[in-house]
Structure formats: C-alpha cells, structure tokens
Amino acid sequence: MNHPKYFAKLTTLSLLILATCTGLKPTHAHDTWVEAGSLAHRQGDWLYVDLRLGNHGNNHRDFKLASQITLAPCTLEVSSPSGQRIDLKPSLTDTGNAEKEGYWTAKYIPQEAGLHEVLHTLDTLHHTTRAVKSGKTYFVSTDSLNKLPASGTQYSTCHQLGLELVLATPPAELAAGHPLRLQVMRSGKPLANASVAFIPRGTTLASERDPDYERTSDANGYVEFVPSEGNLILAVVHHLEQDETGPDYDQTHYSATMVLPVPQRAFGK
C-alpha cells in the first residue's frame, strides 16, 4: 500500500473527506468554452461551432475535455455583423459515442461578411454553489482568405453579464508576436485584480501561478498577453462571491472564457 498510485488516491480521498467534515468547498467547477476553428472563414461556406466542457485538470490550467455539458441551463448563439442573433442550441448534435462523452457541435453558414461573435451562457446549481458562466469566440466571414473585409470587423462590446471577457484588440491585429488585449467585466463594470490565464492549445500551465501565461487585470480591468505562435488560445477568469446567496445556494461562482484563434501572421501581412 506504499505504492505512489495508492498514496495519490488516498491523498485525494483524504482531501475530499477533510473538505466535507470542515465545511470547506472547492470554488472551481469545470469550465465551458466555445470554438469555431480559424479566425477567417469563407462567406457562404459552412463551419462548425463547438460547445465544450473541461479545463478541470491542474487547477484550470490546461485545455482538455472532461465531460459533456448538460444543455438545459445553456444558451448558444451567433451574432452577425449586422446584429442579427441566431440561436444555435436547437441545431446542436452530439459527437460522443456514449453518455457524457465528446462535446456538442452545430453547423453554421455565415451569410454576412464581417465579424461574428459566438456567445454561450450558463446558470445552474452545483451542489450548494450557484455557477454562472459565459464563453465567447470570434470568426470573420470574408470573400478572400488573404484579407479581412474593409468594414464590419469592429471588435466586441460588453453584454452586461455577471462575468465576461471583452475583446479589446481588433481582429485584424490578432497574430503571433502581437499584444492580445482583453477586458474583464463584472456586471458591466471593469473588474480589477482578476487573474486571467491564457492557455495555448497543447500547453499545460505550472501547478502554481505561471508568470508566462497568467496576467492580473489593472484598475480598468485590462490584461495583455503576447502569444509566441499562432494557435487557439483559451482565456479563463474566475470570480467568487461568497455573499451572493439564495434559498438553494450559499455562494456564487462566476467564470468566463474566450477562445481566440490567433493566426501565425496578421491578415494582409
């Protein structure tokens, strides 16, 4: 019974028992996020929007799937450049071979040129914690994959959600080696001193705070990260409100994600 694997299992079990007996509760649950492939897609051609659940390993410092989200408390929609909002939830299909395997995905054909925003929200109970989540990603529909449209590519606005990340870098400037700027917003107001992790796909952050991939928001809620290479980058932020309680929960845990498809070089360069 002195084998390291048995010790790891016993240690995990002991921590769970300790948390139960002392009334301590973990403040993090699984994260949700949305993906839509690369930054540019040809106008009128198909793409898939994925709704995923995971990023639970290493204290939310990886980019791995954990299970499949329950759809009931979720929303998923695309906002077109003209402001039209398309509900993707009815068209979601299951990619898993068994219950809770895989992820949800929906086929979408962009008819307008310009920037499209994918927005996901969730509000549910996790034991005695209320979990409020948001997730975003972006893609640009264009008639030329070598350049972005001259208009209709303005970057995103705040949706006044409990917690959200707002893109503050124009999509045409997204590229390896260029600063990527986000703003952390709490109910429509900038949130200072929030820790944001930037996780490139295929990278696992250090078990403690990783100075290479984590940033703290300034007084106006801004964080900045410079990706070293083109990749999908998952940005994650959490915020716990222990005083936000209700009849069925004794705290509220907010989380927000954003998947950014960063090209190897900026469009038109």
C-alpha positions in Angstrom: 0.0 0.0 0.0 3.0 2.3 -0.1 2.8 2.5 -3.9 2.7 6.1 -5.2 -0.6 5.5 -7.1 -2.3 4.2 -3.9 -0.9 7.2 -2.0 -2.2 9.6 -4.6 -5.7 8.1 -4.4 -5.7 8.1 -0.6 -4.5 11.7 -0.5 -7.3 12.8 -2.9 -9.8 10.9 -0.8 -8.5 12.4 2.4 -8.8 15.9 1.0 -12.4 15.2 0.0 -13.2 13.9 3.5 -11.5 16.9 5.1 -13.5 19.3 2.9 -16.7 17.6 3.8 -16.0 17.5 7.6 -14.8 21.0 7.8 -17.4 22.6 5.6 -14.8 23.7 3.0 -16.0 23.6 -0.6 -14.0 23.8 -3.8 -14.5 27.2 -5.5 -14.0 25.9 -9.1 -16.1 23.6 -11.3 -15.5 22.6 -14.8 -15.2 25.4 -17.4 -17.2 25.7 -20.6 -16.0 27.3 -23.8 -16.9 27.7 -27.5 -14.8 27.2 -30.6 -15.3 27.9 -34.3 -12.0 27.0 -35.9 -9.7 29.5 -37.5 -10.2 33.3 -37.5 -11.2 33.6 -41.2 -13.9 31.6 -42.9 -15.2 32.0 -46.5 -18.5 33.8 -46.7 -21.4 31.4 -47.5 -19.4 28.3 -46.7 -20.0 26.0 -43.7 -18.2 25.8 -40.4 -18.9 24.1 -37.0 -19.4 25.8 -33.7 -18.4 23.6 -30.7 -19.6 23.8 -27.1 -17.1 22.1 -24.9 -16.6 21.3 -21.2 -13.4 20.7 -19.5 -10.3 22.5 -18.4 -10.6 21.0 -14.9 -7.1 19.5 -14.6 -4.2 21.3 -12.9 -6.5 23.9 -11.2 -7.9 25.1 -14.5 -4.5 25.4 -16.3 -4.9 23.1 -19.2 -7.0 22.9 -22.4 -8.5 19.4 -22.0 -12.0 17.9 -22.3 -13.6 16.5 -19.1 -17.1 15.5 -19.9 -20.2 16.8 -21.8 -22.2 19.8 -20.7 -25.9 19.4 -19.9 -27.7 21.6 -22.4 -30.8 22.5 -20.3 -29.2 25.5 -18.5 -27.2 26.7 -21.5 -27.6 29.2 -24.3 -25.6 29.3 -27.5 -26.0 31.9 -30.2 -24.1 33.7 -33.0 -24.3 37.5 -33.5 -23.8 38.5 -37.2 -22.1 41.8 -38.2 -25.5 43.4 -38.7 -26.6 42.5 -35.2 -28.8 39.5 -36.1 -28.8 36.8 -33.4 -29.0 33.2 -34.4 -29.9 30.6 -31.8 -27.6 27.5 -32.4 -28.9 25.4 -29.5 -31.7 23.7 -31.5 -29.2 22.5 -34.1 -26.6 21.1 -31.7 -25.6 17.5 -32.3 -23.8 15.0 -30.0 -20.2 14.0 -31.0 -19.9 11.4 -28.2 -20.2 7.6 -28.6 -21.5 7.2 -25.1 -23.3 9.3 -22.5 -21.2 12.4 -21.4 -18.5 11.6 -24.0 -17.4 14.2 -26.6 -18.9 17.6 -27.0 -21.8 19.4 -28.7 -21.5 20.9 -32.2 -23.6 22.9 -34.6 -23.2 23.6 -38.3 -23.4 27.2 -39.3 -23.2 29.1 -42.6 -22.2 32.8 -42.3 -24.1 34.8 -44.9 -22.7 38.2 -44.0 -19.2 39.4 -44.4 -17.5 40.7 -41.2 -17.0 39.8 -37.6 -19.3 37.1 -36.0 -19.4 36.6 -32.2 -20.3 33.3 -30.7 -21.8 33.7 -27.1 -22.5 30.9 -24.6 -24.0 31.4 -21.1 -24.9 29.0 -18.3 -26.6 29.5 -14.9 -27.0 26.4 -12.8 -26.5 24.9 -9.3 -23.5 22.8 -8.5 -24.2 21.3 -5.1 -24.7 24.4 -2.9 -22.9 26.7 -5.2 -24.5 28.7 -8.0 -22.4 28.6 -11.1 -22.7 31.4 -13.6 -20.6 31.1 -16.8 -20.0 32.8 -20.1 -18.0 31.8 -23.1 -17.1 33.6 -26.3 -15.2 33.2 -29.6 -15.0 35.1 -32.8 -14.6 34.5 -36.5 -14.6 36.7 -39.6 -16.5 35.8 -42.7 -14.8 37.0 -45.9 -14.8 36.5 -49.6 -11.0 36.4 -49.5 -9.0 34.3 -47.0 -6.0 36.5 -47.6 -7.5 39.7 -46.2 -10.4 40.7 -43.9 -13.4 42.8 -45.1 -12.9 46.6 -45.0 -16.0 47.0 -42.9 -18.0 45.0 -40.4 -15.0 43.8 -38.4 -15.3 46.1 -35.3 -14.5 44.2 -32.1 -16.9 43.2 -29.4 -19.0 45.0 -26.8 -19.9 44.1 -23.3 -23.1 42.2 -22.8 -23.5 43.2 -19.1 -23.1 39.6 -17.9 -22.2 38.5 -14.4 -18.6 38.0 -15.6 -17.3 38.2 -19.1 -14.2 38.8 -21.1 -14.3 41.5 -23.8 -12.0 41.6 -26.8 -10.1 44.9 -26.9 -7.9 44.1 -29.9 -9.1 44.5 -33.4 -9.3 41.1 -35.2 -7.0 42.3 -38.0 -4.3 42.8 -35.4 -4.5 39.2 -33.9 -1.2 37.5 -34.7 1.7 35.7 -33.1 4.1 38.2 -31.5 1.4 41.0 -31.3 -0.2 42.0 -28.0 -3.6 40.5 -27.3 -5.7 42.7 -25.0 -8.9 41.7 -23.1 -11.0 43.5 -20.5 -12.5 41.7 -17.5 -16.1 42.9 -16.9 -18.2 42.2 -13.8 -21.9 43.1 -14.4 -20.9 45.7 -17.0 -18.1 47.2 -14.9 -14.3 46.7 -15.1 -13.0 44.1 -12.6 -9.5 44.9 -11.2 -7.1 42.3 -9.7 -8.7 39.4 -11.6 -6.3 36.6 -12.6 -6.6 35.6 -16.2 -4.9 32.5 -17.6 -4.0 32.4 -21.3 -3.7 28.7 -22.3 -2.5 27.9 -25.9 -3.8 24.5 -27.1 -1.3 21.8 -26.2 0.2 23.8 -23.3 -0.3 22.9 -19.6 0.5 25.7 -17.2 2.5 25.3 -14.0 0.6 24.0 -11.0 1.0 27.3 -9.2 0.7 30.7 -10.8 2.5 30.7 -14.1 4.1 34.1 -14.9 4.4 33.1 -18.6 0.7 32.6 -19.1 -1.2 34.4 -16.4 -1.9 38.1 -16.0 -3.7 40.3 -13.4 -6.2 42.9 -14.6 -5.4 46.5 -14.0 -7.7 49.1 -12.4 -9.7 49.3 -15.6 -10.0 45.5 -16.0 -7.4 45.2 -18.8 -5.0 42.3 -19.3 -2.5 41.9 -22.1 -0.7 38.7 -23.4 1.6 38.3 -26.3 1.3 34.8 -27.9 4.6 33.4 -29.2 3.0 31.5 -32.0 -0.3 31.0 -33.9 -2.7 28.8 -32.1 -6.1 28.6 -30.4 -5.8 30.3 -27.0 -8.2 29.7 -24.2 -8.5 32.7 -21.8 -10.1 31.9 -18.4 -11.1 34.0 -15.4 -12.9 33.1 -12.2 -14.6 35.2 -9.5 -16.2 34.0 -6.3 -18.9 35.9 -4.4 -19.4 34.3 -1.0 -22.0 36.9 -0.1 -24.3 36.1 -3.1 -26.6 33.5 -1.6 -30.1 32.1 -2.3 -32.5 29.5 -0.9 -30.6 26.7 -2.6 -27.0 28.0 -2.6 -24.6 29.7 -0.2 -22.2 31.3 -2.7 -21.9 32.2 -6.3 -19.0 31.2 -8.5 -18.6 33.2 -11.8 -16.3 32.2 -14.6 -15.7 33.5 -18.1 -13.8 32.1 -21.1 -12.8 33.2 -24.5 -11.2 31.2 -27.3 -9.1 33.3 -29.6 -8.0 31.9 -33.0 -4.6 33.6 -33.3 -3.1 33.4 -36.8 0.6 32.9 -37.3 0.7 36.3 -39.0 -1.8 39.2 -39.3 -4.0 39.3 -42.3 -2.7 41.3 -45.2 0.9 41.0 -43.9 
